[in-house]
Amino acid sequence: MREFIDVTGKTEDEAIRKALAQLGLDRDDVSVEVLERAKSGFLGLGSCPAKVRVSYGEEEEPAVSTISVEKEPKFEEKPQQPRKEKKDKPRREKTERAPKAEKTEKVEKAAPVKEPLPVKEESIPAAPLGEEVDDEKARAIKSFLSGLLAQMGTEADIHVYLPEKSRYKVILEGSNIGALIGRRGETLDAIQQLTSYSVNRTGGRVRIQLDAEGYREKREQSLQHLAQKVAGKVVKYRRSVTLEPMNAYERHVIHTALQDTPGVTTYSTGTDPNRRVIVAYDREKR
């Protein structure tokens, strides 16, 4: 018959050792059930010892109940009926389907855009320069350019005109003066700036435009044609176009060429020497 005793201790292990010593048995001879676990509390207050139940003795063997097993029922075997052979049905010949008509993409009709009038490619006549001038500024221009050209080893005739107040037009004529122009007029621009600085340092500021072999005139006409061509694209596609870097005079040519063009406005961005003209679509100028 199975018996048990309840023992307490500070810990579960201590309670089990006390029970084994009291019974004179080994750990393998008993079974242990922890009834209460030890609690330490706070500063000794609220502490609680552990309590275990140690069972010992022989366990009673449970009575074995006999379970009657019923005989399995017999099933009468039914004679198998012969399977019916499936007749092959005649296959239907696949008829070729007509190819599906391709979907036609819907094309949205864009609103008609007024395109600018075509630009005529004939050359624009140059403004009359009038007679040559020989005032103080003109003499200063000739003096400076004569010395500079001599240092460069280039000979050229210097002609000075005054097409409008405070703006001098200087034309160099001679043979083999293409070197004075340079790539895209860069050398000509440099000579023009040096001349302007030399002439204007004594006071009485004036504008000086230097040309050689008609480069400025040809460049001006080319810029005007470019401006009209770009304006046509801006109006057609309604998108802004940024032009290549230009000097102040060339930017002025672009602005002047498009100032009266409907649907287009121009402005400059950036800093020299990389300042550019932007041709933009202007709905309000239609």
BAFI-3210 file (N, C-alpha, C; in Angstrom, 3 decimals, decimal comma, padded with zeros to 6 digits):
// residues 286
n [1|2|3|4|5|6|7|8|9|10|11|12|13|14|15|16|17|18|19|20|21|22|23|24|25|26|27|28|29|30|31|32|33|34|35|36|37|38|39|40|41|42|43|44|45|46|47|48|49|50|51|52|53|54|55|56|57|58|59|60|61|62|63|64|65|66|67|68|69|70|71|72|73|74|75|76|77|78|79|80|81|82|83|84|85|86|87|88|89|90|91|92|93|94|95|96|97|98|99|100|101|102|103|104|105|106|107|108|109|110|111|112|113|114|115|116|117|118|119|120|121|122|123|124|125|126|127|128|129|130|131|132|133|134|135|136|137|138|139|140|141|142|143|144|145|146|147|148|149|150|151|152|153|154|155|156|157|158|159|160|161|162|163|164|165|166|167|168|169|170|171|172|173|174|175|176|177|178|179|180|181|182|183|184|185|186|187|188|189|190|191|192|193|194|195|196|197|198|199|200|201|202|203|204|205|206|207|208|209|210|211|212|213|214|215|216|217|218|219|220|221|222|223|224|225|226|227|228|229|230|231|232|233|234|235|236|237|238|239|240|241|242|243|244|245|246|247|248|249|250|251|252|253|254|255|256|257|258|259|260|261|262|263|264|265|266|267|268|269|270|271|272|273|274|275|276|277|278|279|280|281|282|283|284|285|286]
n.u [000,848|000,525|002,119|002,555|004,418|004,393|006,708|008,546|010,836|013,621|014,260|013,231|014,949|016,115|013,871|013,266|015,571|015,277|012,959|013,817|015,817|014,258|012,648|014,523|015,194|016,216|016,621|015,653|013,718|011,414|008,718|008,318|006,369|005,936|004,433|004,286|006,215|009,343|009,543|011,369|010,861|011,031|013,719|013,544|010,905|007,673|008,541|008,421|008,420|009,431|007,284|006,916|005,605|006,276|006,091|005,922|006,458|004,844|003,223|-000,178|-001,167|-003,044|-006,246|-006,700|-008,827|-010,669|-011,122|-013,577|-013,315|-015,024|-016,055|-014,956|-017,195|-018,389|-018,195|-020,121|-018,838|-019,365|-019,961|-017,712|-018,620|-018,215|-016,304|-017,534|-016,498|-015,127|-016,181|-014,317|-014,762|-015,331|-012,860|-013,157|-012,379|-010,137|-011,087|-009,695|-009,326|-010,266|-007,840|-007,560|-008,626|-006,311|-005,919|-006,763|-004,953|-006,024|-005,942|-005,367|-006,575|-004,596|-004,708|-004,888|-001,911|-000,673|001,749|004,759|005,370|007,184|010,721|012,438|015,288|016,860|019,502|019,774|019,603|022,352|022,535|022,901|026,094|027,036|029,213|032,771|034,106|036,050|036,631|037,595|037,351|037,339|039,918|041,378|040,638|041,736|044,420|045,035|044,386|046,124|048,662|048,302|047,813|050,230|051,943|050,962|051,759|050,215|048,718|046,295|043,616|041,937|038,688|036,399|033,141|030,104|027,257|025,124|024,422|027,043|027,885|030,271|031,284|033,657|035,634|037,770|039,928|041,678|044,264|044,428|043,455|042,021|042,900|042,481|039,895|039,348|038,234|034,833|034,714|036,136|038,716|038,346|036,431|037,983|039,884|038,147|037,179|039,531|040,096|037,850|038,225|040,599|039,893|037,789|038,782|039,585|037,329|033,936|032,168|031,730|030,229|031,813|032,038|033,600|034,609|035,567|036,274|033,550|032,499|030,878|028,485|027,664|027,485|025,497|023,255|023,081|022,456|019,974|018,440|018,677|017,332|014,666|014,119|014,359|012,333|010,117|010,078|009,674|007,107|005,653|006,035|005,709|007,680|010,560|013,698|017,165|019,859|023,248|026,189|026,682|028,089|027,520|026,653|025,745|023,675|022,017|021,271|019,661|017,566|016,502|015,694|013,534|011,716|009,222|007,916|005,100|003,840|006,266|008,905|011,950|014,863|017,844|020,267|022,590|026,177|028,689|031,580|029,631|026,996|023,661|020,978|017,520|014,840|011,506|008,169|005,337|002,241|000,607|001,377|000,247]
n.v [-001,187|002,257|004,943|008,230|011,172|014,540|017,150|020,013|022,673|025,003|025,157|023,355|021,193|020,831|020,046|017,645|016,140|015,966|014,385|011,968|011,235|010,872|008,695|006,820|006,067|005,843|008,248|007,204|005,478|006,703|008,968|012,377|015,195|018,569|020,674|023,313|026,039|027,506|030,805|033,767|036,370|039,833|041,284|039,333|039,392|038,081|035,640|032,182|028,691|025,791|023,096|019,652|016,580|013,316|010,241|006,720|003,111|000,068|000,124|-000,435|-002,925|-002,296|-003,700|-005,830|-005,488|-007,605|-007,489|-008,201|-009,485|-009,041|-011,224|-010,734|-009,532|-011,434|-010,791|-011,242|-012,099|-010,463|-011,366|-010,206|-007,897|-007,806|-005,220|-002,520|-001,904|001,056|002,917|004,371|007,668|009,490|011,774|015,255|017,262|019,879|023,061|025,635|028,669|031,929|034,435|036,734|040,033|042,607|044,875|048,129|050,992|053,755|056,926|059,947|063,034|065,759|069,092|071,656|073,354|076,517|077,245|079,151|081,555|080,501|080,937|083,118|082,549|084,477|086,886|089,352|092,747|094,877|097,501|100,868|102,379|104,893|107,749|107,633|108,406|110,852|111,588|112,287|109,824|108,009|108,368|107,437|104,771|103,869|104,308|102,569|100,030|099,932|099,730|097,290|095,432|095,603|094,456|091,877|091,146|091,598|093,107|095,564|097,545|100,123|101,053|103,350|103,867|105,600|104,544|105,039|107,092|107,113|104,565|102,802|101,487|099,338|098,356|095,973|095,618|093,699|091,445|087,992|088,073|086,365|085,098|086,907|086,597|084,025|080,994|080,717|083,446|084,167|085,293|087,747|088,836|089,145|091,052|093,156|093,661|094,477|096,801|098,365|098,676|100,145|102,522|103,559|104,058|106,597|108,020|109,099|106,950|104,600|102,363|099,747|098,005|095,473|094,288|091,901|090,969|090,819|089,154|089,578|090,498|088,303|086,412|087,581|087,431|084,649|084,019|085,256|083,722|081,270|081,894|082,258|079,692|078,097|079,273|078,438|075,670|075,827|076,935|074,968|072,539|073,453|073,768|074,754|075,943|075,796|077,741|077,701|078,823|082,354|085,571|088,919|090,575|088,777|087,518|089,663|089,965|087,694|088,164|090,509|089,633|087,991|089,447|090,351|088,085|086,025|084,041|083,402|083,953|085,375|084,948|085,331|083,170|082,072|082,715|084,800|083,296|081,537|082,195|081,832|081,935|081,441|080,232|080,422|079,078|081,136|081,513|083,714|085,491|084,740]
n.w [000,000|-000,799|000,849|002,411|003,486|004,739|004,548|005,651|004,726|004,404|001,724|-001,245|-001,696|000,792|002,307|001,091|001,752|004,513|004,677|003,500|005,322|007,568|006,798|006,088|003,535|000,068|-002,638|-004,983|-004,112|-003,515|-004,395|-005,191|-004,479|-004,916|-002,725|-001,772|-002,766|-001,744|-000,391|-000,355|000,545|001,686|003,180|005,138|005,816|005,264|004,358|003,338|004,078|002,171|001,138|000,902|-000,429|000,222|-001,164|-000,534|-000,524|-001,844|-004,961|-005,781|-008,053|-010,841|-011,560|-014,268|-016,833|-018,831|-022,238|-024,424|-027,607|-030,491|-033,080|-036,381|-038,798|-041,528|-044,936|-047,788|-050,840|-053,783|-057,122|-059,545|-061,978|-065,458|-066,856|-068,777|-071,969|-073,007|-075,675|-078,158|-078,749|-081,703|-082,525|-082,530|-085,160|-084,914|-085,585|-087,352|-085,861|-086,718|-086,892|-084,236|-084,483|-084,495|-081,823|-082,269|-081,701|-079,856|-081,052|-079,809|-080,689|-080,967|-079,779|-082,170|-082,969|-083,324|-085,582|-085,966|-088,543|-091,440|-091,563|-093,575|-095,490|-096,638|-096,611|-094,073|-094,567|-093,779|-091,373|-092,381|-092,068|-092,378|-092,636|-091,938|-088,707|-086,910|-084,258|-080,810|-079,390|-081,497|-082,537|-080,331|-080,339|-082,816|-082,311|-080,164|-081,307|-083,479|-082,280|-080,901|-082,981|-084,291|-082,412|-082,561|-085,012|-087,282|-090,083|-090,778|-092,043|-090,317|-089,669|-088,423|-087,241|-086,385|-085,788|-084,064|-081,187|-078,841|-079,518|-081,068|-084,151|-085,292|-087,944|-089,273|-091,956|-094,336|-095,535|-094,779|-092,099|-090,606|-088,326|-086,365|-085,637|-084,514|-082,771|-083,019|-082,762|-080,493|-080,149|-081,393|-079,701|-077,376|-078,185|-078,631|-076,022|-074,739|-076,190|-075,560|-072,801|-072,742|-074,062|-072,551|-070,037|-069,498|-069,048|-069,967|-071,026|-073,663|-076,067|-077,830|-080,825|-082,446|-085,628|-088,136|-091,412|-091,918|-089,978|-087,648|-088,711|-090,250|-088,207|-086,641|-088,332|-088,510|-085,839|-085,626|-087,413|-086,082|-083,697|-084,576|-085,536|-083,228|-081,733|-083,172|-082,547|-079,798|-079,598|-080,938|-079,470|-076,961|-074,977|-073,091|-074,382|-074,042|-075,001|-076,375|-074,514|-074,646|-075,485|-074,188|-076,296|-078,283|-076,909|-076,677|-079,339|-079,721|-077,875|-078,968|-081,485|-080,899|-079,448|-080,280|-081,051|-081,150|-078,417|-077,250|-074,955|-073,700|-071,655|-069,661|-068,083|-065,542|-065,228|-066,723|-068,247|-069,105|-069,457|-070,538|-072,982|-072,515|-074,242|-073,855|-073,616|-073,828|-072,799|-072,527|-074,438|-076,795]
ca.u [000,000|001,321|001,970|003,294|004,589|004,607|007,856|008,866|012,246|013,872|014,192|012,659|015,976|016,262|012,689|013,387|016,603|014,685|012,021|014,595|016,466|013,213|012,169|015,646|015,094|016,969|015,806|014,999|012,662|010,259|008,295|008,207|005,439|006,121|003,143|004,482|007,600|009,900|009,523|012,371|010,317|011,875|014,378|013,057|009,472|006,853|009,166|007,578|009,237|008,953|006,581|006,889|004,949|007,108|005,320|006,775|005,709|004,541|002,009|-001,122|-001,296|-004,437|-006,879|-006,748|-010,146|-010,609|-011,937|-014,012|-013,128|-016,042|-015,576|-015,155|-018,292|-017,989|-018,897|-020,250|-018,196|-020,220|-019,190|-017,355|-019,229|-017,214|-016,346|-017,935|-015,442|-015,497|-015,973|-013,631|-015,569|-014,547|-012,341|-013,570|-011,254|-010,043|-011,238|-008,811|-010,041|-009,767|-007,019|-008,239|-008,225|-005,456|-006,560|-006,261|-004,697|-006,770|-005,077|-006,042|-006,283|-004,053|-005,250|-004,037|-000,971|-000,294|003,185|005,165|005,593|008,527|011,746|013,082|016,730|017,662|020,301|019,162|020,498|022,999|022,160|023,924|027,023|027,315|030,613|033,713|034,246|037,442|036,605|038,596|037,215|037,744|041,382|041,882|040,416|042,713|045,759|045,208|044,366|047,338|049,741|048,039|047,994|051,665|052,501|050,516|052,339|049,127|048,430|044,887|043,083|040,967|037,647|035,565|031,862|029,255|025,884|024,218|025,148|027,826|028,183|031,224|031,432|035,030|035,781|039,144|040,023|043,037|044,439|044,868|043,152|041,129|043,414|041,954|038,533|039,443|037,131|033,550|034,892|036,661|039,834|037,764|035,800|039,031|040,424|037,097|037,149|040,737|039,924|036,844|038,819|041,606|039,271|036,848|039,415|039,766|036,033|033,063|032,013|031,055|030,213|032,628|031,784|034,695|034,276|036,614|035,807|032,099|032,119|029,778|027,250|027,258|027,104|024,224|022,210|022,962|021,755|018,575|017,806|018,600|016,292|013,356|013,967|014,107|011,012|009,132|010,001|009,109|005,663|005,064|006,060|005,423|008,754|011,652|014,948|018,324|020,862|024,639|026,690|026,937|028,485|026,404|026,121|024,994|022,425|021,174|020,723|018,570|016,437|015,898|015,053|012,305|010,932|007,854|007,416|003,994|003,962|007,646|009,610|013,355|015,588|019,190|020,565|024,000|027,152|029,688|031,338|028,679|025,622|022,896|019,628|016,467|013,648|010,424|006,808|004,574|000,855|-000,040|001,788|-000,373]
ca.v [000,000|003,470|005,882|009,464|012,105|015,923|017,703|021,403|023,060|026,322|024,970|022,057|020,154|020,564|019,306|016,263|015,471|015,647|013,264|010,742|010,857|010,386|007,393|005,905|005,556|006,585|009,110|006,396|004,656|007,547|009,969|013,655|016,178|019,853|021,283|024,769|026,425|028,427|032,230|034,433|037,605|041,028|041,492|038,323|039,517|037,417|034,419|030,986|027,501|024,870|021,934|018,581|015,320|012,185|008,978|005,519|001,856|-000,582|000,563|-001,505|-003,150|-002,150|-004,906|-005,812|-005,884|-008,315|-006,880|-009,227|-009,091|-009,648|-011,771|-009,837|-009,996|-011,895|-010,152|-012,089|-011,535|-010,390|-011,622|-008,988|-007,785|-007,359|-003,793|-002,166|-001,239|002,391|003,109|005,622|008,631|010,132|013,090|016,367|017,959|021,268|024,023|026,786|029,915|033,098|035,252|037,896|041,316|043,360|046,048|049,383|051,974|055,000|058,080|061,159|064,177|066,875|070,397|072,271|074,343|077,483|077,299|080,456|081,638|080,033|081,982|083,247|082,404|085,505|087,666|090,581|093,846|095,541|098,906|101,778|102,868|106,320|108,106|107,397|109,521|111,082|112,351|111,873|108,404|107,280|108,398|106,552|103,396|103,563|104,285|101,334|098,869|099,924|099,180|095,893|094,630|095,556|093,448|090,557|090,890|091,587|094,401|095,714|098,907|100,319|102,002|103,599|104,491|105,914|104,370|105,662|107,812|106,363|103,177|102,852|100,275|099,304|097,300|095,706|095,083|093,346|090,067|087,027|088,537|085,380|084,749|087,864|086,194|082,911|080,029|081,312|084,865|084,390|086,238|089,055|089,332|089,562|092,328|094,161|094,018|095,248|098,131|099,081|099,047|101,182|103,776|104,049|104,291|108,055|108,649|109,192|105,549|104,318|100,955|099,498|096,730|095,218|093,277|091,617|090,142|090,682|088,041|089,962|090,576|086,932|085,776|088,159|086,840|083,249|083,996|085,604|082,531|080,283|082,319|081,977|078,238|077,611|079,761|077,554|074,435|076,133|077,105|073,705|071,540|074,138|073,462|075,725|075,510|076,540|077,879|077,581|080,052|083,467|086,813|089,852|091,079|087,712|087,350|090,813|089,678|086,725|088,839|091,466|088,912|087,314|090,271|090,521|086,788|085,572|082,750|083,148|084,945|085,013|085,487|084,773|082,514|081,721|083,802|084,793|083,198|080,456|082,700|081,310|082,442|080,439|080,589|079,730|079,241|082,121|081,391|085,008|086,273|084,185]
ca.w [000,000|-000,951|001,952|002,168|004,597|004,327|005,264|005,257|004,820|003,822|000,274|-001,618|-001,521|002,236|002,761|000,595|002,540|005,819|004,512|003,264|006,587|008,490|006,314|005,905|002,167|-000,949|-003,502|-006,020|-003,532|-003,205|-005,373|-004,502|-005,021|-004,241|-002,378|-001,705|-003,026|-000,751|-000,719|000,479|001,110|001,625|004,477|006,079|006,047|004,255|003,858|003,508|003,802|001,141|001,682|-000,098|-000,055|-000,211|-001,140|-000,509|-000,429|-003,117|-005,627|-006,085|-009,483|-011,251|-012,094|-015,714|-017,315|-020,112|-023,272|-025,373|-028,998|-031,328|-034,345|-037,510|-039,645|-042,857|-046,041|-048,955|-052,017|-054,956|-058,343|-060,264|-063,292|-066,448|-067,155|-070,132|-072,710|-073,477|-077,100|-078,464|-079,479|-082,776|-082,141|-083,370|-085,745|-084,469|-086,666|-087,160|-085,575|-087,432|-085,977|-083,654|-085,058|-083,584|-081,248|-082,827|-080,650|-079,982|-081,225|-079,373|-081,534|-080,191|-080,141|-083,201|-082,451|-084,338|-085,783|-086,463|-089,968|-091,804|-091,604|-094,864|-095,324|-097,298|-095,674|-093,584|-094,942|-092,652|-091,184|-092,931|-091,057|-092,583|-092,888|-090,843|-087,764|-086,496|-083,011|-079,815|-079,114|-082,691|-082,614|-079,279|-080,798|-083,849|-081,709|-079,397|-082,187|-084,311|-081,467|-080,589|-084,184|-084,570|-081,501|-083,019|-086,320|-088,258|-090,679|-091,141|-092,071|-089,240|-090,023|-087,244|-087,583|-085,243|-086,274|-083,105|-080,154|-077,836|-079,952|-082,175|-084,939|-085,794|-088,943|-089,683|-093,307|-094,719|-095,986|-093,750|-090,732|-089,986|-087,004|-085,394|-085,265|-083,578|-082,728|-082,667|-082,476|-079,145|-080,217|-081,709|-078,463|-076,451|-078,676|-078,415|-074,604|-074,435|-076,789|-074,777|-071,513|-072,959|-074,480|-071,533|-068,724|-069,307|-068,825|-071,142|-071,444|-074,928|-076,474|-079,021|-081,470|-083,386|-086,626|-089,122|-092,523|-091,852|-089,090|-086,765|-089,495|-090,573|-086,942|-086,223|-089,161|-088,105|-084,552|-085,862|-087,979|-085,003|-082,762|-085,161|-085,619|-081,871|-081,334|-083,795|-081,758|-078,477|-079,755|-081,378|-078,406|-075,689|-074,035|-073,120|-075,003|-073,561|-076,055|-075,959|-073,876|-075,565|-074,839|-073,972|-077,567|-078,952|-076,167|-077,054|-080,671|-079,543|-077,218|-079,906|-082,589|-080,466|-078,529|-080,786|-081,523|-080,288|-077,735|-076,851|-074,154|-073,531|-070,505|-069,540|-066,810|-065,381|-065,155|-067,805|-069,691|-069,395|-069,398|-071,668|-073,228|-072,490|-075,007|-073,142|-074,145|-073,064|-073,206|-072,521|-075,608|-078,007]
c.u [000,887|001,014|002,784|003,432|004,829|005,694|008,105|010,352|012,429|013,799|013,575|013,661|016,153|015,081|012,763|014,431|016,065|013,751|012,760|015,293|015,454|012,737|013,293|015,628|015,974|016,011|015,063|013,831|011,386|009,903|007,959|007,232|005,598|004,754|003,233|005,949|008,042|009,839|010,456|011,827|011,288|012,383|013,821|011,579|008,709|007,483|008,277|008,413|008,612|008,301|006,468|006,154|005,754|006,296|006,283|005,875|005,409|003,227|001,123|-001,248|-002,750|-004,963|-007,008|-008,097|-010,001|-011,583|-012,285|-013,902|-014,150|-015,427|-015,895|-016,274|-017,765|-018,845|-018,928|-019,642|-019,139|-019,375|-018,949|-017,976|-018,185|-017,392|-016,732|-016,798|-015,939|-015,178|-015,317|-014,526|-014,717|-014,135|-012,817|-012,332|-011,293|-010,132|-010,373|-009,642|-009,403|-008,965|-007,781|-007,717|-007,415|-006,178|-005,927|-006,104|-005,494|-005,801|-005,862|-005,615|-005,814|-004,650|-004,331|-003,185|-000,571|001,218|003,550|005,395|007,002|009,495|012,375|014,588|017,530|018,358|019,593|020,090|021,050|022,572|023,259|024,786|027,300|028,790|031,476|033,827|035,701|037,452|037,630|038,545|037,667|039,260|041,994|041,728|041,474|044,117|045,999|045,281|045,618|048,512|049,551|048,265|049,470|052,356|052,130|051,074|051,294|048,902|046,971|044,535|041,965|039,986|036,682|034,321|031,087|027,797|024,842|025,036|025,782|028,050|029,035|031,332|032,807|035,159|037,250|039,131|041,476|043,078|044,949|044,657|042,166|041,579|042,898|040,554|038,573|038,222|035,875|033,710|035,499|037,813|039,332|037,095|036,850|039,631|039,415|037,057|038,364|040,624|038,947|037,424|039,802|040,966|038,424|037,505|039,625|038,446|035,229|032,832|031,210|031,114|030,982|032,329|032,812|034,301|035,439|036,057|034,296|031,619|030,908|028,455|026,733|026,774|025,747|023,066|021,984|022,197|020,280|017,810|017,638|017,467|014,901|013,100|013,639|012,725|009,912|008,962|009,354|007,593|004,996|004,955|005,785|006,420|009,865|012,888|016,066|019,388|022,265|025,100|027,034|027,405|027,301|025,800|025,272|023,684|021,454|020,535|019,539|017,352|015,721|015,134|013,714|011,402|009,479|007,255|006,300|004,255|005,332|008,155|011,037|013,905|016,921|019,385|022,042|024,877|028,146|030,936|030,334|027,226|024,890|021,544|018,659|015,266|012,499|009,082|006,039|003,137|000,181|000,332|001,180|-001,235]
c.v [001,242|004,419|007,141|010,239|013,500|016,532|019,123|021,647|024,435|026,278|023,611|020,938|019,812|019,764|017,855|015,502|015,082|014,430|011,954|010,267|010,287|008,999|006,378|005,294|006,408|007,379|008,305|005,575|005,458|008,386|011,241|014,548|017,461|020,471|022,798|025,067|027,457|029,856|032,945|035,686|038,753|041,331|040,550|038,374|038,843|036,175|033,221|029,757|026,657|023,671|020,895|017,382|014,178|010,902|007,813|004,305|001,324|-000,055|-000,622|-001,645|-003,055|-003,427|-004,753|-006,309|-006,521|-007,691|-007,948|-008,689|-009,790|-010,149|-010,790|-010,354|-010,384|-011,209|-011,087|-011,379|-011,585|-010,627|-010,322|-009,010|-007,275|-005,881|-003,569|-001,406|000,091|002,488|004,459|006,522|009,283|011,539|014,146|017,098|019,436|022,197|025,240|028,052|031,069|033,961|036,481|039,173|042,095|044,615|047,304|050,389|053,238|056,159|059,329|062,314|065,338|068,176|071,052|073,378|075,258|077,550|078,676|080,421|081,181|081,196|082,003|083,292|083,506|086,347|088,965|091,739|094,555|096,997|099,803|102,366|104,365|106,557|107,792|108,648|109,640|111,956|111,780|110,379|107,571|107,237|107,487|105,089|103,000|103,449|102,974|100,118|098,799|099,320|097,700|094,994|094,525|094,525|092,033|090,203|090,829|092,997|094,451|097,183|099,019|101,405|102,129|104,363|104,736|105,792|104,955|106,250|106,855|104,906|103,263|101,476|100,326|098,114|097,205|095,083|094,804|091,902|089,217|087,549|087,581|084,999|085,705|087,493|085,080|082,011|080,702|082,756|085,163|085,398|087,647|089,672|089,850|090,897|093,441|094,608|094,853|096,676|098,969|099,531|100,201|102,533|104,378|104,359|105,773|108,775|108,734|107,821|105,437|102,814|100,807|098,104|096,547|094,089|093,117|090,638|089,881|089,573|088,391|089,968|089,182|086,204|086,287|087,565|085,372|083,124|084,325|084,426|081,438|080,621|081,980|080,470|077,642|078,052|078,891|076,257|074,685|076,263|075,777|072,702|072,123|073,757|074,488|075,100|076,413|076,562|077,746|078,876|081,109|084,679|087,770|090,321|090,012|087,430|088,475|090,590|088,725|087,395|089,776|090,756|088,326|088,185|090,448|089,205|086,309|084,190|082,452|084,295|084,471|085,636|084,761|084,172|082,163|082,958|083,666|084,026|082,098|080,909|082,322|081,998|081,262|080,990|079,757|080,034|080,185|082,114|082,771|085,859|085,718|085,223]
c.w [000,000|000,186|001,654|003,462|003,991|005,183|004,732|005,426|004,185|002,289|-000,008|-001,387|-000,038|002,772|002,310|001,409|003,928|005,725|004,313|004,556|007,567|008,090|006,178|004,517|001,244|-001,845|-004,554|-005,471|-003,299|-004,434|-004,621|-005,261|-004,220|-004,014|-002,346|-001,936|-001,999|-001,287|000,225|001,134|000,960|003,023|005,534|006,333|004,919|003,694|004,172|003,181|002,709|001,813|000,572|000,480|-000,663|-000,051|-001,220|-000,374|-001,830|-003,688|-005,939|-007,595|-009,879|-011,845|-013,587|-016,149|-018,672|-021,082|-024,277|-026,789|-029,844|-032,622|-035,475|-038,388|-041,017|-043,905|-047,227|-050,164|-053,192|-056,199|-059,108|-061,648|-064,280|-066,777|-068,614|-070,800|-073,253|-074,959|-077,328|-079,288|-080,562|-082,354|-083,125|-083,889|-085,326|-085,673|-086,362|-086,965|-086,334|-086,466|-085,515|-084,278|-084,039|-083,106|-081,832|-081,712|-080,931|-080,050|-080,856|-080,265|-080,670|-080,683|-081,157|-082,605|-083,587|-084,426|-086,326|-087,956|-090,304|-091,957|-092,986|-094,664|-096,010|-096,239|-095,318|-093,891|-093,719|-092,593|-091,742|-091,827|-091,198|-092,849|-091,657|-089,987|-087,337|-085,241|-082,037|-079,545|-080,315|-082,815|-081,545|-079,690|-081,821|-083,264|-080,966|-080,324|-083,067|-083,540|-081,175|-081,808|-084,559|-083,682|-081,939|-084,394|-087,415|-088,758|-091,092|-091,158|-091,046|-089,648|-088,838|-087,682|-086,290|-085,690|-085,335|-081,978|-079,144|-078,228|-081,218|-082,829|-085,599|-086,737|-089,349|-091,070|-093,637|-095,182|-094,818|-092,330|-090,041|-088,593|-085,937|-084,917|-084,232|-083,625|-082,197|-082,192|-081,125|-079,155|-080,499|-080,478|-077,484|-076,882|-078,441|-076,960|-074,214|-074,981|-075,977|-073,445|-071,677|-073,261|-073,357|-070,192|-068,449|-069,080|-070,107|-071,753|-072,736|-075,189|-077,771|-079,543|-082,577|-084,330|-087,593|-090,145|-092,458|-090,928|-088,233|-087,516|-089,824|-089,311|-086,468|-087,026|-088,790|-086,784|-084,724|-086,454|-086,919|-084,044|-083,294|-085,246|-084,257|-081,400|-081,930|-083,024|-080,394|-078,563|-080,113|-080,234|-077,022|-074,596|-074,181|-073,750|-074,496|-074,649|-075,473|-075,290|-074,928|-074,773|-074,794|-075,288|-078,259|-078,229|-076,513|-078,425|-080,554|-078,930|-078,180|-081,018|-082,180|-079,586|-078,976|-081,302|-080,608|-079,687|-077,195|-075,996|-073,944|-072,259|-070,406|-068,159|-066,763|-065,315|-066,298|-067,359|-070,072|-069,295|-070,679|-071,773|-073,208|-073,249|-074,444|-073,793|-073,213|-073,589|-073,354|-073,734|-076,900|-078,697]
res [m|r|e|f|i|d|v|t|g|k|t|e|d|e|a|i|r|k|a|l|a|q|l|g|l|d|r|d|d|v|s|v|e|v|l|e|r|a|k|s|g|f|l|g|l|g|s|c|p|a|k|v|r|v|s|y|g|e|e|e|e|p|a|v|s|t|i|s|v|e|k|e|p|k|f|e|e|k|p|q|q|p|r|k|e|k|k|d|k|p|r|r|e|k|t|e|r|a|p|k|a|e|k|t|e|k|v|e|k|a|a|p|v|k|e|p|l|p|v|k|e|e|s|i|p|a|a|p|l|g|e|e|v|d|d|e|k|a|r|a|i|k|s|f|l|s|g|l|l|a|q|m|g|t|e|a|d|i|h|v|y|l|p|e|k|s|r|y|k|v|i|l|e|g|s|n|i|g|a|l|i|g|r|r|g|e|t|l|d|a|i|q|q|l|t|s|y|s|v|n|r|t|g|g|r|v|r|i|q|l|d|a|e|g|y|r|e|k|r|e|q|s|l|q|h|l|a|q|k|v|a|g|k|v|v|k|y|r|r|s|v|t|l|e|p|m|n|a|y|e|r|h|v|i|h|t|a|l|q|d|t|p|g|v|t|t|y|s|t|g|t|d|p|n|r|r|v|i|v|a|y|d|r|e|k|r]
***
